[in-house]
């Protein structure tokens, strides 16, 4: 099965600036999902590579030379 990993990083809204502009910042969390239906739920940003690698069975941060 071909796994297509998607990472969605969470943001949180800050109070608007004095001139009314909305502000956002990284929340430090994300969700890893896969085309096969896998959903990690909310995890810390620092766990993205490990979570994706554990799911697909190889280190996703390393270049692959052979097909899955």
C-alpha positions as CSV (number, residue, x, y, z in Angstrom):
1,X,0.0,0.0,0.0
2,X,1.3,3.5,-0.9
3,X,1.1,5.8,2.1
4,X,0.7,9.5,1.5
5,X,1.4,11.4,4.7
6,X,-0.1,14.8,5.4
7,X,0.9,17.0,8.4
8,X,-1.4,19.7,9.6
9,X,0.3,22.1,12.1
10,X,-2.0,23.8,14.6
11,X,-2.1,27.5,15.2
12,X,-3.6,29.6,17.9
13,X,-5.1,33.1,17.5
14,X,-3.5,36.0,19.4
15,X,-5.2,39.2,20.3
16,X,-5.6,41.5,17.3
17,X,-3.0,44.3,16.7
18,X,-3.9,47.9,17.6
19,X,-5.0,48.5,14.0
20,X,-7.3,45.4,13.9
21,X,-5.1,42.9,12.1
22,X,-5.6,39.3,13.3
23,X,-2.5,37.5,14.6
24,X,-1.7,33.8,14.8
25,X,1.3,31.8,16.1
26,X,2.3,28.1,16.0
27,X,0.6,26.1,18.7
28,X,3.4,23.6,18.9
29,X,1.1,20.7,18.0
30,X,0.0,19.0,14.8
31,X,-1.8,16.0,13.4
32,X,-0.4,13.4,11.1
33,X,-2.8,11.7,8.7
34,X,-2.3,9.1,5.9
35,X,-4.2,8.1,2.8
36,X,-4.8,4.7,4.4
37,X,-6.9,6.2,7.1
38,X,-4.3,6.6,9.9
39,X,-4.8,9.6,12.2
40,X,-2.3,10.3,14.9
41,X,-4.6,12.7,16.8
42,X,-2.9,15.8,18.3
43,X,0.8,15.3,18.9
44,X,3.7,17.6,19.7
45,X,5.5,19.0,16.6
46,X,8.7,17.4,17.7
47,X,7.1,13.9,17.2
48,X,6.1,14.3,13.6
49,X,9.0,12.4,11.9
50,X,8.9,9.6,14.5
51,X,5.2,9.2,14.2
52,X,5.2,9.2,10.4
53,X,8.2,6.8,10.3
54,X,6.6,4.4,12.8
55,X,3.4,4.3,10.7
56,X,5.0,3.6,7.3
57,X,7.8,1.4,8.6
58,X,10.8,3.4,7.4
59,X,12.6,6.6,8.3
60,X,10.6,9.3,6.3
61,X,13.4,11.8,6.8
62,X,15.8,9.7,4.6
63,X,15.8,9.7,0.8
64,X,14.4,6.5,-0.7
65,X,16.0,5.0,-3.8
66,X,13.7,2.0,-4.1
67,X,10.0,1.9,-4.6
68,X,7.7,0.9,-1.7
